Amino acid sequence: MDWNRVVGRNVRRLRLARKLTQEDLAGEAGLAMRHLGRIERGTSSPTAVILGRLAEAMEVRPGVFFADDHDDDGA
């Protein structure tokens, strides 16, 4: 399983559900927007600290980023 893609997909899904732009979320989490984009695309592996900051910014538990409920084909 490609955990970077799973985490990235969940970060993006949660961000969009909260109607946040990448710029908004990156600012709230103290990240560069470019770094957030790489996380969402699954090309960067976020540290536990960064996942914690993203979780705090979106008011979720960090474990939600590892949920594999959403397949790539949308099923």
ABEGO torsion letter per residue (X at the ends): XBAAAAAAAAAAAAAAAAGBBAAAAAAAAGBBAAAAAAAAAGABBBBAAAAAAAAAAAGBBAAAAABAABBAAGX
